[in-house]
Amino acid sequence: MDMELSQNFLRAKSPCAAGFRWFVRNRHDGNDYQRVLDALVGDGRIEDARWLMHQFGPTDAVLEVEHLEAEALVFAGSVVVHGELRVPGLLAVGRSLQAGAGIHAGRIEAGQDLHSGGAIFCAGPLQAGGRVRAAWSVEVGEGLGASDVRAGWELRCGADLRLEGSAQAGQDIEVEGSIHCGKGLRAGASIRARGPIRLGHGLHAGADVQSGNHIEAEWGLRAQGDIRAACSIRAGETLHAGGEIEAGPGYGIYAGLNVQRDAWPSCAWVHAARRPPSLLSGWWEGGGAAA
């Protein structure tokens, strides 16, 4: 069903003066919502279109095409592209976004899920209200926020990675900022972050784990390689590394923070190639309690 805009509705949302003047001058028959968004984008008023969609909300409309290439797109409903999608500017949808092949965009905003049958390349930030899924890589030049992220190959983020749920990648996870996940973090290869890694559940890596700050998990940490942090390493339960576990100078390593001391041998054990000298809590497999 078409949604209509009115001057009174728009005025109540306190638009900028230039945007309101544009609306008054460019009224379309029936003030069809999506047509207004298209007209704003066509006139280069991308941020005005984005603002209007945030104020007026999503629709149930569906745009379905074979391929899509545009300078910018602001669509209030869902977008389904059977092939490749290329938008060097803003790509914003009120509901879900799905592409059968790759997605290349300058900036992505999706009200719900985002799915790609290929890779997702986003030069700027990516924000999704639901899940982000890519059969291949997910590469974001700035921050990434969503409920969950899953990449068949690498997951790379140029700023903070903030998820309500979990992140999973078939290969490396590399984040230039911090990692905050309400649930877990899993990679087939290494996990690296310049900032802290904070997890509501646990971590599993097929290679090394490295943080330029603290590593904190409510559950356990497990890596086939080393676990290294510039600051402290804190696990609510177990710590397992195929290589070494190393905290920063003057910082400690803690296992079993969420486990009673009597349960440390089964629920807070620590395994590594050698006993970490800064291990302050947990059950070292080779020699009893750490403290």
N, C-alpha and C positions, 0 to 999 in steps of 0.2 A: 504494500500500500504506500502511495506517495505521501510524503510528509511536507507540510507547508510552513513557511516562515512568514512572520509578520513584522512590521516595524516596531510594534509594541513589544513583541517577544524579544527582538534583538536589542532594543533600547534597555530592557530590564537586565540584560546581561552585561551592561556597561562596556560596549565595544569601544575601540579607539575611534576618534573622530573621523579619520581618513577612511577607515573601513566602513563606518556607518554611511558616510557620504557616497561611497562606491555602491553600497547596497541600494540606496534610494535612487541613484542615477541609473542603475542597471537591473531594475526589477524585471523578472521574467513572468510570463503568464502563469498564474497559480503559485508563483514563488516556489516551485519544486525544489526541495532540499538538495538533491544530488546535482541538479542542473546549476544551482548557485555555487556549489563546491567546484564543479567543472569550470564554470565561468571565472571564478576567482583564480584557479590554477592557470587557466588560459591567459589571464591578464598578468600573470607573474606574482599574484598575491598569495603565495604559498602559505605563509604563516597565518594569514587571515583565514584561509580555508581550514588549516589545522585547528585554529582556535574555534572556529564555528563548529567543527565536528565534535570537539571536546565538550562544547556547550550543549549542543543539540542531541548528541549521543548516537549510537549505532542504529542501523535499520536491518531488515531481513532481506534486502536486495542482494542479488548474486550477479557478479560480472564474470562470465565464463568465456574465455577466448583460447585460441590455439597458441599464440605467442603474444607477448606484450612488451613494447618498447616505448617509453615516454620520458620526457625530461623530469616530470614529477607526477605523482598520482595521489589523490586524496579521495578515497571511496568509503562511504559510510557503512556498507554491508560487507559481504565476503567476496574475495577474489579467487578464482580458480583459473590457472594457466596450465594448459596441457604440456606446453614446451618450456622454453626459457623466458625469464623475466628480467628486463634490464631497465632500471630507473636510476640515472646518475644523481638525481636530487632526492627529495623526500618521497618515501613510499609509505603511506599511512592508510590503514584499513580499520574500520570500526569493529569488525568481527574477525574471521579467520582468513589466512592467506595460504594458498597451496599452489605449488609449482611442480610440474612433472620433471623438469630439468633444473638447471641452476638458477639462483637468484643473485643478481648483482645490483646493489643499490648504494646510494650515498648515506641514507639514514632510513631506518625501518621502525615503524610503530604499528603494532597489531593489537587489537583489543582482546583477541583470544589466541588460538594456536597458530603456529607458523610451521609449515612442512615443505621440504624441498626434496625432490627425487635425485638431486645432484648435490652441489655445494651451495653454501650461503656465504657471499662476500659482501660485507657492509663496511664502507669506508669510515662512517661515523658511528654513533651509538645505535644499539638495537634494544628495543623494549617491547616485550610481549606480555599480555595478560594471562597467557596459557603456556603451553609447551612449545619448545623449539626443537624441531627434528630435521636432520639432514642425513641423507644416505652417504654423503661424502664429508668434506670438512665444513666447519663453521669458523669463519675468520671475521672478527669485528675490530675495527680500528680504534674504537673508544669503548665505553662501558656497555655491559650486557646485563639486562635484567629480565627475568621470566620466572615461571613456576618451576620448570625443569628444562634441561638441555641434554640432547643426545646427538652425538656426531659419530658417524661410522668411521671417520678418519680422525684428523686432528681437531682440537678445539683451541683456538687462539683468540685472545682478548687484549686490546690495547690499553685498557683501564680496568676498573673493578668488575668482578663477576659476582652478581648478587642474585641468589635464587631462593625461592620459598621452599623448594624441594631439593632435587639432586642433579648432579651433572655426571655424564658418562661419555667417554670417548674411546674409540677403538685403538687409538694411538696416543700421542702426547697431548697433555693439557698445559698450555703456557699462558700465563696471565701477568700483564705488566703492572697491575695494581694488586688489590686484595681479593681473596676468595671468601665469600660468606654463603654457606648453604644451610638451609633449614634441615636438610637430611644429609645424604652422603655424597662422596666424591670417588669416582672410579675411572681409571685409565689403563689401557692395555700396555702403555709404555710409561714415560716419566710424567711427573706433575711438578711444575715450577711456578712460583709466584714471587713477585718482588715484595709484596706486602704480606700481611698475616693470612693464614689459612684457618678459618673458624668453621666448624662443622657441627650440626645438631646430631648427626649419627657418626659414621665412621669413614675411613679412607682405605682404598686398595689401589696399589700401583704396580704395574708389571716391571717397572725399573726404579729409578731414583725418585725421591721426593725432596724438594728444596724450597725453603721459604726465606725471604729477606727480613722476616720478622718472627712472630710467634706461630706455632702450629698447635691448634687446640681442637680436640674431638671429644664429644660426649661418650662415644663408644671407643672402638679400638683403631689403631693405625697399623697398616700392613703394607710393606713394600718388598719387592724382590731384590731391590738394590739398597742404597743408603737412604737414611732419613736424616736430613740436616736442616737446621734452622739457625738464623742469626741471633735469635733470642731463645725463649724456652720452648720445650716440647711437652705437651700435656695431653694425656689420654685418660678418659674415664674408665677404660678397661685395659686391654692388652696392648703391647707394643711388639711388633715383629719386623725385623729387617734382615734381608739376606746378606747385606753388607754391614755398615756401621750406623750407629745412632749417635748424632753429635749435636749438642746445643751450642749457642754462642758463648763467648767468654763471660764468666760470672753468672750464667744462667743454668737452671736445672732441668732435668728430665724426670717426668712424673708419669707413672702408670697407676691404675687403680684408684683414681681420685673419686670415682663414683661407686666404689666397691668396698664392702667391709673388709677390714684387715685380715680376718680369719679366712676370707675367700680368695685372697691374693694368689695362692698356688694354682688355682683353677681359672680364675677370672681376671687376674692382673699380672700375668707372667710377662717377662721381657726376654726377647730373643734377639741376638745380634752376633756378628762375627767375633766381637769382643765386648766385654762388659764396659758400658759407657762410664767414664770416670765421674760424670756429673749426675748419675742416676740417684735420685733422692727418694723415690717411692716405687713400689711394685715388687714383684717376685722374680729375681734373677734366676733363670733356669739352672745355672751352674753353681749357685751358692746361696740360696735362701733369700730372705727379705732384704730389700735395699736399705731400709732404714727402720 
